[in-house]
Amino acid sequence: MQEHFLHYIWKHKKFQIDNLRIESGDLIEVVSVGQHNLDSGPDFFNAKLRIGDQLWAGNVEIHVKSSDWFLHNHEKDPAYDNVILHVVWEHDIEVFRKDNSVIPTLVLKSVVAPDMLNHYSRLFIKNDKWINCEMDFANVEGFVINNWLERLYFERLEQKTELVKQYLKTSNNNWEAVCFKMLAKNFGLKVNGDAFLSMANSMDFTVVRKSQSSLLRLEALFFGQSGLLESDSENVYYNKLCQEYKFIKQKFGLNQDAVLPVKFFRLRPPNFPTIRLSQFANLYYEHKNLFSEIISASSLDDFYKLFKVNASGFWDTHYNFGKVSKLVVKTLSKSFIDLLLINTVLPLKFCYAKHVGNNEDEVILNIVSELDSEKNAIIDAFNSLKKVSESAMHSQALIQLKKEYCDKNGCLQCAIGHQLIT
């Protein structure tokens, strides 16, 4: 028996409540289980109990055995002076207050249904399962899963807003600058995300602002700060970029000391940093107030129009500054825009709405529910148990479920685990 399961039983009143009696034989009515305390001190604050004819208000402490009270040295801690009920699985010793009065004890072992114990044991049995409930996941009702996934999606958004808040602190609360940094990181994807972010962090956003009137200048700024303009070439476009970068580097006092090198290795050519940086420059050339436009957009079509940009004409026949390639216009693909929306745009929109006191939850939910489900090992594994991921809302929520609940054995805090146990 685990103490966290006893917390679950008490919190949700998963025990026989009719004719419930404490060890002394007195009837007890649980008016309120109290507030679950996840920090130090008693397990539940401000519970209300009626023992016999007396109404009590105070704290509840829970242990597997009564003797754990002394094992944890609670008798020496004044934080436990206000405990009005000791809830245990097994009662092996009386526990006293400082005035030598007995703390009432409720034993759960005899008032919890055997089926619940069997379900709990089945869920937490260790046999190299991918997730604890994989044997029963397919039997969980669809509406339980869907409602839970919607909650998990917004929980994941809440987590992502912490990163936005960090960027705000380092950007003097400039939302346009935060948007620039987050988009830069996501334009670099996994391989070059950190390098692109370091490039964005290497300059004040005012430098971008002052360069937006010229596409060549923006490209020179991004390429130069990323260390891509450091060799000799007879290429006319390359030399123009070098000239422009030399000018703006001196004008704005730029340096590349903290900028990480970009990588080409094992990347598909459409994801080469040259292509992505040119597309990124074109985006900021065409949209002078990109963050404001993101906040104003309210439909998926709005966003697809907003991010419909190409790399510059030179890149139609190149993937790097050297070899000529087959003519292909390097447009941001739908799948790439979807990733930007999932990882940057919608979290940013959600966080800003919270910041100004608006509620954009429905708009965000509608948009993310229209996006295709992501494909990765986590999503594939869940879908192999039961086809559940039909949109990006589902896939983001399933990632949250796996990382924050399944991997941490958080079944008792999960709606799916809750249904399987009861």
DAKA-V502162 format. One record per residue. N is the residue number from 0. RES is the residue in one small letter. OMEGA is omega in radians with two decimals (none if undefined). Layout:
BEGIN
{{N RES OMEGA} {N RES OMEGA}}
END
This chain:
BEGIN
{{0 m 3.14} {1 q -3.09} {2 e -3.12} {3 h 3.09} {4 f 3.08} {5 l 3.04} {6 h 3.14} {7 y -3.13} {8 i -3.12} {9 w -3.07} {10 k -3.07} {11 h 3.14} {12 k -3.14} {13 k 3.11} {14 f -3.12} {15 q -3.06} {16 i 3.13} {17 d 3.10} {18 n -3.12} {19 l -3.09} {20 r 3.03} {21 i -3.05} {22 e 3.14} {23 s -3.12} {24 g 3.14} {25 d 3.04} {26 l 3.10} {27 i 3.04} {28 e 3.12} {29 v 3.14} {30 v 3.10} {31 s -3.12} {32 v -3.13} {33 g -3.09} {34 q -3.11} {35 h -3.13} {36 n -3.11} {37 l 3.10} {38 d 3.13} {39 s -3.11} {40 g -3.13} {41 p -3.02} {42 d 3.14} {43 f 3.13} {44 f 2.94} {45 n 3.04} {46 a 3.06} {47 k -3.08} {48 l 3.00} {49 r 3.12} {50 i -2.98} {51 g 3.11} {52 d -3.03} {53 q 3.05} {54 l -3.12} {55 w 3.03} {56 a -3.11} {57 g -3.01} {58 n -3.14} {59 v 3.07} {60 e -3.05} {61 i 3.08} {62 h 3.03} {63 v 3.09} {64 k 3.11} {65 s -3.09} {66 s 3.09} {67 d 3.08} {68 w -3.13} {69 f 3.09} {70 l -3.14} {71 h 3.07} {72 n 3.13} {73 h -3.12} {74 e -3.13} {75 k -3.03} {76 d -3.13} {77 p 3.12} {78 a -3.09} {79 y -3.14} {80 d -3.05} {81 n 3.11} {82 v -3.12} {83 i 3.13} {84 l 3.05} {85 h -3.13} {86 v -3.07} {87 v 3.01} {88 w 3.11} {89 e 3.13} {90 h -3.09} {91 d 3.13} {92 i 3.07} {93 e 3.10} {94 v -3.04} {95 f 2.97} {96 r -3.14} {97 k 3.12} {98 d 3.11} {99 n 3.02} {100 s -3.09} {101 v 3.03} {102 i -3.14} {103 p -3.10} {104 t 3.04} {105 l 3.13} {106 v -3.07} {107 l -3.00} {108 k -3.07} {109 s -3.07} {110 v 3.08} {111 v -3.08} {112 a 3.13} {113 p -3.14} {114 d 3.14} {115 m 3.11} {116 l 3.12} {117 n 3.12} {118 h 3.12} {119 y -3.13} {120 s 3.13} {121 r -3.09} {122 l -3.01} {123 f 3.09} {124 i -3.06} {125 k 3.06} {126 n 3.08} {127 d 3.10} {128 k 3.08} {129 w 2.97} {130 i -3.04} {131 n -3.02} {132 c -3.02} {133 e 3.13} {134 m -3.05} {135 d -3.05} {136 f -3.08} {137 a -3.09} {138 n -3.13} {139 v -3.09} {140 e -3.07} {141 g -3.08} {142 f 3.07} {143 v 3.14} {144 i -3.08} {145 n 3.12} {146 n -3.14} {147 w 3.14} {148 l 3.10} {149 e 3.10} {150 r -3.13} {151 l 3.11} {152 y 3.14} {153 f 3.03} {154 e 3.11} {155 r 3.07} {156 l 3.12} {157 e 3.11} {158 q -3.11} {159 k 3.13} {160 t 3.09} {161 e 3.09} {162 l 3.10} {163 v -3.13} {164 k 3.08} {165 q 3.11} {166 y 3.12} {167 l -3.13} {168 k -3.10} {169 t -3.11} {170 s 3.13} {171 n 3.11} {172 n 3.11} {173 n -3.07} {174 w 3.09} {175 e 3.12} {176 a 3.11} {177 v 3.10} {178 c 3.14} {179 f -3.10} {180 k -3.12} {181 m 3.10} {182 l 3.11} {183 a -3.14} {184 k -3.08} {185 n 3.01} {186 f 3.13} {187 g -3.10} {188 l -3.06} {189 k -3.03} {190 v -3.06} {191 n -3.12} {192 g -3.12} {193 d 3.12} {194 a 3.12} {195 f 3.12} {196 l 3.11} {197 s 3.04} {198 m -3.14} {199 a -3.14} {200 n -3.05} {201 s -3.11} {202 m 3.01} {203 d -3.09} {204 f 3.09} {205 t 3.10} {206 v 3.08} {207 v 3.13} {208 r -3.06} {209 k -3.14} {210 s -3.01} {211 q 3.13} {212 s -3.12} {213 s 3.11} {214 l 3.14} {215 l -3.13} {216 r 3.10} {217 l 3.11} {218 e 3.12} {219 a 3.14} {220 l -3.09} {221 f 3.13} {222 f -3.09} {223 g -3.14} {224 q 3.12} {225 s 3.07} {226 g -3.10} {227 l -3.13} {228 l -3.01} {229 e 3.11} {230 s 3.11} {231 d 3.14} {232 s 3.05} {233 e -3.12} {234 n -3.07} {235 v -3.13} {236 y -3.13} {237 y -3.11} {238 n 3.05} {239 k 3.10} {240 l -3.14} {241 c 3.13} {242 q -3.12} {243 e -3.12} {244 y 3.12} {245 k -3.13} {246 f -3.07} {247 i 3.09} {248 k 3.12} {249 q -3.10} {250 k -3.05} {251 f 3.11} {252 g -3.09} {253 l 2.99} {254 n -3.07} {255 q -3.00} {256 d -3.05} {257 a -3.09} {258 v 3.13} {259 l 3.14} {260 p 3.09} {261 v -3.09} {262 k 3.03} {263 f -3.00} {264 f 3.09} {265 r 3.05} {266 l 2.97} {267 r -3.09} {268 p 3.11} {269 p 3.12} {270 n 3.08} {271 f -3.13} {272 p 3.09} {273 t -3.12} {274 i -3.09} {275 r 3.13} {276 l 3.09} {277 s 3.08} {278 q 3.13} {279 f 3.10} {280 a 3.12} {281 n 3.12} {282 l -3.11} {283 y 3.03} {284 y -3.09} {285 e -3.09} {286 h -3.04} {287 k 3.12} {288 n -2.98} {289 l -3.11} {290 f 3.13} {291 s 3.12} {292 e 3.08} {293 i -3.13} {294 i -3.12} {295 s -3.09} {296 a -3.07} {297 s 3.13} {298 s 3.12} {299 l 3.10} {300 d 3.10} {301 d -3.09} {302 f 3.12} {303 y 3.08} {304 k -3.10} {305 l -3.07} {306 f 3.10} {307 k -3.13} {308 v 3.11} {309 n 2.87} {310 a -3.14} {311 s -3.06} {312 g 3.14} {313 f -3.05} {314 w 3.02} {315 d -3.11} {316 t 3.13} {317 h 2.92} {318 y 3.00} {319 n -3.05} {320 f -3.07} {321 g -2.95} {322 k 3.06} {323 v -3.13} {324 s 3.12} {325 k -3.11} {326 l 3.07} {327 v 3.08} {328 v -3.03} {329 k 3.14} {330 t 3.03} {331 l -3.12} {332 s 3.09} {333 k -3.11} {334 s 3.13} {335 f 3.10} {336 i 3.11} {337 d 3.12} {338 l 3.09} {339 l -3.14} {340 l -3.09} {341 i -2.96} {342 n -3.07} {343 t -2.93} {344 v -3.09} {345 l 3.02} {346 p 3.13} {347 l 3.13} {348 k 3.12} {349 f -3.10} {350 c -3.13} {351 y 3.11} {352 a 3.09} {353 k -3.08} {354 h -3.08} {355 v 3.08} {356 g 3.08} {357 n 3.07} {358 n 3.13} {359 e -3.03} {360 d -3.09} {361 e 3.11} {362 v -3.12} {363 i -3.13} {364 l 3.12} {365 n -3.10} {366 i -3.07} {367 v 3.11} {368 s 3.08} {369 e -3.11} {370 l 3.12} {371 d 3.08} {372 s 3.03} {373 e 3.12} {374 k 3.06} {375 n -3.04} {376 a -3.13} {377 i -3.12} {378 i 3.13} {379 d -3.11} {380 a 3.09} {381 f -3.13} {382 n 3.10} {383 s 3.07} {384 l 3.11} {385 k -3.11} {386 k -3.05} {387 v -3.05} {388 s -3.12} {389 e 3.13} {390 s 3.11} {391 a 3.06} {392 m 3.13} {393 h -3.07} {394 s 3.08} {395 q 3.14} {396 a 3.14} {397 l 3.05} {398 i 3.09} {399 q -3.14} {400 l -3.09} {401 k -3.02} {402 k -3.02} {403 e -3.13} {404 y -3.07} {405 c -3.09} {406 d -3.11} {407 k -3.11} {408 n -3.12} {409 g -3.07} {410 c -3.09} {411 l 3.06} {412 q -3.07} {413 c -3.13} {414 a 3.13} {415 i 3.09} {416 g 3.13} {417 h -3.12} {418 q -3.10} {419 l -3.14} {420 i -3.06} {421 t none}}
END
